[in-house]
Amino acid sequence: MKRKSKTDWARVKAMKDSEIDYTDIPPLEKDFFKKAVLWPGTKKQITLRLDPDVVDFFKKKGRGYQSMINAVLRKYVEAHGFEPEKKTMHVAEAPGVYRAGRTGSERAKTGRKRKP
């Protein structure tokens, strides 16, 4: 059974960006995006045949076993020297991302307002 949300969603939807409290999020340094690691992109769904004992091993680890298989495969690829094409991103290409930590929309979901 799903628990009922305690968040006042009507109030959150009515909240303006200027009302969101960002005081606990430190400002980004100029070189933040130079050090940023870009995510490889949307995962591709495939059909993959694995030995039953391999599948059982990962399933016994619990929820997220497919992500764990992906992580193991990624480490294998990295260990064998494959480096994906490097992409660069500038702050202008990342609208709304100005501070480390939670984004405004994530903060708004908590229902916390900006401190006066």
N, C-alpha and C positions, 0 to 999 in steps of 0.2 A: 504494500500500500504506500502510495506517495504521500509525503508530508506536505501540508499546506504551507505555502510561502508566507513568511511574516513580513515581507516587504510590502510597503504601500505603493503598488505599481502605478496607480493614478497620479500620486504625488511625484514619483520619479519621472513619469512621462511629461508632466507639466514643468519639470525643473529645467531651468536655462543653464547653459554651460558655465556662465559666470557665477552660478550658485554652487558649483561643485568645489569641494575642499581639496586642494592639491598641496597643502602645506607640509605634509609628511613625505612628499616625493622630491628628492633633490633634483635641481636643474641639470640638464645634460651638459657635458663639456663639449668643446668644439670638435674634438676628434672622436666623439662617440661612434659615429657612423663609419669611421675609418677602421675601427676595431670590431664592428658588428659582423656577425656571421649570418649569411643569408640562408634561409631555409631552402631545401632543395626543390620545393614546390609541391603541388598536389600529388598525392600518392596515386599510383596506377593500380587498378584492380586486375589481377591475373588469376589464372588457374595454375596451380603448382602441385605436382604430385610428390609427396614426401613419404618416406618409410613410416609405417605406423608407430614404431617405437620412438621416432624423432618427434612426431606429433604429440604422442602421449607425454613425452618428457616436458615439452613446452606447456601443454594444457595443464599439467599438474602444478605448474608454477602459478596458475590462477589467471584472473582477469588480465587482459592485455597481452596474452601470449603471442598474438600475431605481431604486435609492435615489438615484442622481444625478439621474435624471429627476424624482423626487419633490422633491429639493432645489431644482431649477430652478423647478419649478411653485410651490413654497412662496415663493421669493423674488419671483416674479411677483405672487402674491397679496398679500404684504406690501407690495410697491411700489405696489400699487393701493389701499392703505389699509384692507384687511380686517383687523379685529382679532377674534380668537376670544373667546368669552365667558370672562371671568376667573373662575377657581375659586380658592378658598382652601383651604389645608390646614394643619392644626395638627399639632404633634408627636405628639399622642395618636392622630391618624389615620394615622401612619406608624410602626407598631410595628417595633421592631428597628433603626430608623434613628436612631442617636444620635451618630455620628461621621462626619466627611467621609472619603471614600476608600472602600476596599473594605468590604463588609459582612462579618459574621461567617462566613456560609456561603461567601463568596468566599475569605476568609482560610483557612477550614478546607480548601478544595480544594487549597491549596498544601501542606498537611500541616504548617505551622509551628505550634508550640505557644507559648503565652504564656510569656514569660520570668519566672522566679521573682523 
